[in-house]
Amino acid sequence: MTHDQHPVPPFGQPPVPPQYGEQPLPPQYGEQPPVASPYGQPPVASPYGQQPPQYGEQPPQYGQQPLQYGGQPPLQYGGQPPVKRPTEPLAIWGLVTAFLFWPAGLVLSILASKKIKREGGEGAGLSLAGLIISIVAAVSTVIVIIMTIVLSAAAVTTLNTVVESLPTEGSLTEPEAPADDAPGSRTTPAAYGDWLQFVNESGAVEWETSVGAPTWDATAIIAADEYNEVAPAGSTYVLLPVSFRNLTTEAKTPWIETTVKFVSADGRSFDSVFASIENDATDLGDLYEGGEASGDLLFAIPSDSLVGGTWSVSYGWYATEMFVAAS
């Protein structure tokens, strides 16, 4: 078979394949023999020196640049690189203020969430966190307010109950003082050594006090202690023995429960004074039911008031006052 039967194709065109049973023409001078194409397809010359795509690859489209090494797509004509949006400031402030002042945090977080959905940007997680923290703080505040109201109402109710249970001024029953002519009154005072009985509101005797004969001039006794002061000018130290007896079921301190005074004939009263003395009544401890104790009280009385006076003895808060003659 000759070359006339197989004309040479124009330059740049692929050769015409031989018919069945024909032998392919040998390559012309300077031509490279065609490479056998798999699957029986004729080889196609790569235009402009490009390599043909391998099996399984997609050929590049018209006007498309092939991917460079590293897999980054090339920028299109006139295109700009993508810009990352900054975090929304409202989302940051919403999260911060949620810890400090939850109403502001709640408002800012809601505004930030709406703005991010509308305009895009970063910070959706921050706005959600600020919203949750603000809601938790709001619920906690409501719970605290409700508990405060409930506890305050309970406290007011309890206080009202206590106040209502207290006796009114007119309901208090004070022990009656002895009548003017009864033993123990100022006009009919008791004698030394008599037990003065003090009763409670129910009429039961709960405390007894007895006054003994005093030492009218105890100057030498007081002077025995160098640290004691000299009696004021024109006054005399008087040492009075006093006994106490507790008939209640409660422990009581004698010098707290009982008050003793000297009342002069002209109506002036003189309280006991403090000095270093033996068997001081103010040093006596508590007396329990049936307990009895004695001690001395010291008085500084004007020398011209010693005659004609009485000893005043009172007991308890609502003091019932009884008198002993100071003869």
C-alpha positions as CSV (number, residue, x, y, z in Angstrom):
1,M,0.0,0.0,0.0
2,T,1.5,3.4,-1.0
3,H,1.4,6.9,0.4
4,D,-1.2,7.9,-2.2
5,Q,-3.7,5.8,-0.4
6,H,-2.9,7.6,2.9
7,P,-2.7,11.3,2.3
8,V,-0.7,13.3,4.9
9,P,-3.0,15.5,7.1
10,P,-2.4,19.2,7.3
11,F,0.0,20.6,9.8
12,G,-1.3,20.4,13.3
13,Q,-4.1,17.9,12.5
14,P,-3.9,14.3,13.9
15,P,-3.2,11.6,11.3
16,V,-6.1,9.6,9.9
17,P,-6.1,6.1,11.4
18,P,-5.7,3.2,9.0
19,Q,-8.6,1.1,8.0
20,Y,-9.2,-2.3,9.2
21,G,-6.5,-4.6,7.9
22,E,-4.2,-1.7,6.8
23,Q,-0.8,-1.1,8.1
24,P,-0.1,2.3,9.6
25,L,2.3,4.5,7.7
26,P,5.7,5.0,9.1
27,P,6.4,8.5,10.5
28,Q,7.7,11.2,8.2
29,Y,11.1,12.5,8.6
30,G,11.4,14.5,11.9
31,E,8.0,13.3,13.3
32,Q,7.7,11.4,16.5
33,P,5.7,8.2,16.4
34,P,2.3,8.5,18.1
35,V,1.9,7.1,21.5
36,A,-0.6,4.4,21.8
37,S,-3.7,5.5,23.7
38,P,-5.3,3.2,26.2
39,Y,-8.7,1.8,25.5
40,G,-8.2,2.0,21.7
41,Q,-8.6,5.9,21.5
42,P,-6.3,7.8,19.2
43,P,-3.8,10.1,20.8
44,V,-4.5,13.7,20.7
45,A,-1.7,16.2,20.4
46,S,-1.5,18.7,23.2
47,P,-1.9,22.2,21.9
48,Y,0.6,24.9,22.8
49,G,2.9,22.5,24.4
50,Q,0.5,21.5,27.3
51,Q,0.4,18.0,28.6
52,P,-2.9,16.2,28.1
53,P,-4.9,15.4,31.2
54,Q,-4.3,12.0,32.8
55,Y,-6.9,9.4,33.4
56,G,-9.5,10.5,36.0
57,E,-8.6,14.2,35.7
58,Q,-11.0,16.9,34.5
59,P,-9.5,19.1,31.7
60,P,-9.4,22.8,32.6
61,Q,-12.3,24.9,31.2
62,Y,-11.8,27.7,28.8
63,G,-10.3,30.7,30.5
64,Q,-9.7,28.8,33.7
65,Q,-6.2,28.7,35.2
66,P,-5.0,25.3,36.5
67,L,-4.5,25.0,40.3
68,Q,-1.0,25.8,41.5
69,Y,1.0,23.7,43.9
70,G,-0.6,23.9,47.3
71,G,-4.2,23.8,46.2
72,Q,-5.0,27.5,46.5
73,P,-7.5,28.7,43.8
74,P,-6.2,31.7,41.8
75,L,-8.0,35.0,42.2
76,Q,-10.5,35.9,39.5
77,Y,-10.0,39.0,37.5
78,G,-10.7,42.1,39.6
79,G,-11.4,39.9,42.7
80,Q,-10.4,40.9,46.3
81,P,-9.1,38.5,49.0
82,P,-11.8,37.6,51.6
83,V,-11.7,39.9,54.6
84,K,-12.4,38.5,58.1
85,R,-14.9,40.5,60.1
86,P,-13.9,41.7,63.6
87,T,-15.7,40.5,66.7
88,E,-18.8,42.6,67.4
89,P,-18.1,45.0,70.3
90,L,-21.6,44.8,71.6
91,A,-21.1,41.1,72.2
92,I,-18.0,41.7,74.2
93,W,-19.6,44.5,76.3
94,G,-22.7,42.3,76.8
95,L,-20.7,39.5,78.3
96,V,-18.7,41.8,80.6
97,T,-21.7,43.8,81.9
98,A,-23.6,40.5,82.5
99,F,-21.4,39.9,85.5
100,L,-21.5,43.5,86.7
101,F,-25.1,44.7,86.0
102,W,-27.3,42.1,84.4
103,P,-29.9,44.4,83.0
104,A,-27.3,46.2,80.8
105,G,-25.7,42.8,79.9
106,L,-29.1,41.5,78.8
107,V,-29.9,44.5,76.6
108,L,-26.4,44.6,75.0
109,S,-26.4,40.8,74.4
110,I,-29.8,41.0,72.6
111,L,-28.6,43.9,70.4
112,A,-25.4,42.2,69.6
113,S,-27.2,39.0,68.6
114,K,-29.6,40.9,66.3
115,K,-26.8,42.9,64.7
116,I,-24.7,39.8,64.0
117,K,-27.6,38.0,62.4
118,R,-28.4,41.1,60.3
119,E,-24.9,42.2,59.3
120,G,-22.7,39.2,60.0
121,G,-19.5,39.1,61.9
122,E,-17.9,37.3,64.8
123,G,-19.2,37.2,68.4
124,A,-22.3,35.1,68.2
125,G,-21.0,32.8,71.0
126,L,-20.1,35.8,73.2
127,S,-23.6,37.3,72.8
128,L,-25.2,34.0,73.6
129,A,-23.1,33.6,76.7
130,G,-23.9,37.1,77.9
131,L,-27.6,36.5,77.3
132,I,-27.5,33.3,79.3
133,I,-25.6,34.8,82.2
134,S,-27.9,37.8,82.3
135,I,-31.0,35.6,82.4
136,V,-29.5,33.5,85.2
137,A,-28.6,36.6,87.2
138,A,-32.1,38.0,86.6
139,V,-33.7,34.8,87.9
140,S,-31.4,34.8,90.9
141,T,-32.3,38.4,91.7
142,V,-36.0,37.6,91.6
143,I,-35.5,34.7,93.9
144,V,-33.5,36.8,96.4
145,I,-36.2,39.5,96.4
146,I,-39.0,37.0,96.9
147,M,-37.1,35.3,99.8
148,T,-36.4,38.7,101.3
149,I,-40.0,39.6,101.2
150,V,-41.1,36.3,102.7
151,L,-38.5,36.4,105.5
152,S,-39.3,40.1,106.2
153,A,-43.0,39.3,106.5
154,A,-42.2,36.3,108.8
155,A,-40.0,38.5,111.0
156,V,-42.7,41.2,111.2
157,T,-45.3,38.6,112.1
158,T,-43.1,37.1,114.8
159,L,-42.3,40.6,116.1
160,N,-46.0,41.5,116.3
161,T,-46.7,38.2,118.1
162,V,-44.0,39.0,120.7
163,V,-45.3,42.5,121.1
164,E,-48.8,41.4,121.5
165,S,-47.7,38.8,124.1
166,L,-46.1,41.5,126.3
167,P,-48.2,42.8,129.1
168,T,-49.5,46.3,128.8
169,E,-48.9,49.0,131.3
170,G,-52.2,48.5,132.9
171,S,-52.0,44.7,133.0
172,L,-48.8,44.6,135.2
173,T,-49.6,43.7,138.8
174,E,-47.1,45.2,141.2
175,P,-46.8,43.8,144.7
176,E,-48.5,45.9,147.2
177,A,-46.5,47.8,149.7
178,P,-47.4,47.4,153.4
179,A,-50.1,49.8,154.6
180,D,-48.9,52.8,156.5
181,D,-49.8,51.2,159.8
182,A,-48.6,47.6,158.9
183,P,-45.3,46.2,160.3
184,G,-42.6,47.2,157.8
185,S,-44.0,50.6,156.8
186,R,-42.2,53.8,157.4
187,T,-44.5,54.8,160.2
188,T,-44.4,51.4,161.8
189,P,-41.0,50.0,160.8
190,A,-39.9,46.5,161.6
191,A,-37.2,45.7,164.1
192,Y,-33.7,44.5,163.7
193,G,-33.6,40.7,163.0
194,D,-37.2,40.6,161.5
195,W,-37.4,38.8,158.2
196,L,-39.1,41.1,155.7
197,Q,-41.1,39.0,153.3
198,F,-41.5,40.1,149.7
199,V,-44.3,38.5,147.6
200,N,-44.9,38.3,143.9
201,E,-48.0,39.2,141.9
202,S,-49.7,36.0,142.9
203,G,-49.1,36.7,146.6
204,A,-46.5,34.0,147.1
205,V,-43.4,34.8,149.2
206,E,-40.3,34.5,147.0
207,W,-37.6,36.6,148.9
208,E,-36.8,37.5,152.5
209,T,-34.4,40.0,153.9
210,S,-33.3,40.7,157.5
211,V,-31.4,43.7,158.7
212,G,-29.2,43.4,161.8
213,A,-28.0,46.0,164.4
214,P,-25.4,48.2,162.7
215,T,-22.0,49.4,163.9
216,W,-22.7,53.1,164.0
217,D,-19.1,54.2,164.0
218,A,-17.0,51.9,161.8
219,T,-14.3,54.4,161.2
220,A,-11.6,52.3,162.9
221,I,-12.7,49.2,161.0
222,I,-12.4,51.0,157.6
223,A,-9.1,52.6,158.6
224,A,-7.6,49.2,159.2
225,D,-7.1,49.0,155.4
226,E,-4.7,51.6,154.3
227,Y,-6.2,51.8,150.9
228,N,-9.7,52.8,152.2
229,E,-10.6,56.5,152.0
230,V,-11.4,58.5,155.1
231,A,-15.1,59.3,155.5
232,P,-16.2,62.6,154.0
233,A,-16.1,65.6,156.4
234,G,-19.1,65.6,158.7
235,S,-20.0,62.0,157.9
236,T,-19.6,58.7,159.8
237,Y,-19.0,55.2,158.4
238,V,-21.8,52.9,159.4
239,L,-21.5,49.1,158.9
240,L,-24.9,47.3,158.4
241,P,-25.2,43.4,158.5
242,V,-27.9,42.1,156.1
243,S,-29.1,38.6,155.5
244,F,-30.9,37.2,152.4
245,R,-33.0,34.1,151.7
246,N,-34.2,32.9,148.2
247,L,-37.5,31.1,148.1
248,T,-37.9,30.8,144.3
249,T,-36.8,28.1,142.0
250,E,-34.5,30.5,140.1
251,A,-30.9,31.4,141.1
252,K,-30.7,35.1,142.3
253,T,-27.9,37.4,143.3
254,P,-28.6,39.1,146.6
255,W,-27.0,42.5,146.0
256,I,-28.7,42.7,142.6
257,E,-32.2,41.6,143.8
258,T,-32.1,43.7,147.0
259,T,-31.5,47.5,147.5
260,V,-30.8,48.9,151.0
261,K,-30.7,52.6,151.8
262,F,-30.6,54.8,154.9
263,V,-33.5,57.3,155.1
264,S,-32.9,60.2,157.5
265,A,-35.6,61.7,159.7
266,D,-35.8,64.7,157.3
267,G,-36.5,62.3,154.3
268,R,-33.1,62.2,152.7
269,S,-31.7,58.8,151.5
270,F,-28.2,57.6,151.4
271,D,-26.9,54.6,149.3
272,S,-24.2,52.2,150.4
273,V,-20.6,53.0,149.5
274,F,-17.8,50.8,148.4
275,A,-14.7,50.0,150.5
276,S,-12.4,47.1,151.2
277,I,-14.3,45.3,154.1
278,E,-14.5,41.8,155.3
279,N,-17.6,39.8,154.4
280,D,-18.8,42.4,151.8
281,A,-22.4,41.7,150.8
282,T,-21.6,42.7,147.3
283,D,-19.3,39.7,147.0
284,L,-22.0,37.2,147.7
285,G,-22.7,34.7,144.9
286,D,-26.0,33.4,143.6
287,L,-28.5,31.9,145.9
288,Y,-30.6,28.9,144.7
289,E,-33.9,27.8,146.1
290,G,-33.8,27.8,149.9
291,G,-30.3,29.4,149.9
292,E,-29.4,31.9,152.6
293,A,-26.4,34.2,153.0
294,S,-25.3,37.2,155.0
295,G,-22.9,40.1,154.4
296,D,-22.1,43.7,155.4
297,L,-23.0,47.0,153.7
298,L,-21.1,50.2,154.3
299,F,-22.8,53.6,154.5
300,A,-21.3,57.1,154.9
301,I,-24.1,59.0,156.7
302,P,-24.0,62.7,158.0
303,S,-23.4,62.6,161.7
304,D,-26.3,64.9,162.4
305,S,-28.7,62.5,160.6
306,L,-28.1,59.3,162.4
307,V,-30.9,59.7,165.0
308,G,-34.5,59.1,164.0
309,G,-33.8,57.5,160.6
310,T,-34.9,54.2,159.1
311,W,-33.4,51.5,156.8
312,S,-35.2,51.1,153.5
313,V,-35.2,47.6,152.0
314,S,-36.7,46.9,148.5
315,Y,-36.7,43.9,146.3
316,G,-37.1,43.2,142.5
317,W,-37.7,45.4,139.5
318,Y,-41.1,46.6,140.7
319,A,-39.6,47.3,144.1
320,T,-41.8,46.7,147.1
321,E,-40.2,48.9,149.8
322,M,-40.2,48.0,153.5
323,F,-38.6,49.8,156.5
324,V,-36.6,48.8,159.5
325,A,-36.2,51.2,162.5
326,A,-32.7,52.7,162.8
327,S,-32.7,52.9,166.6
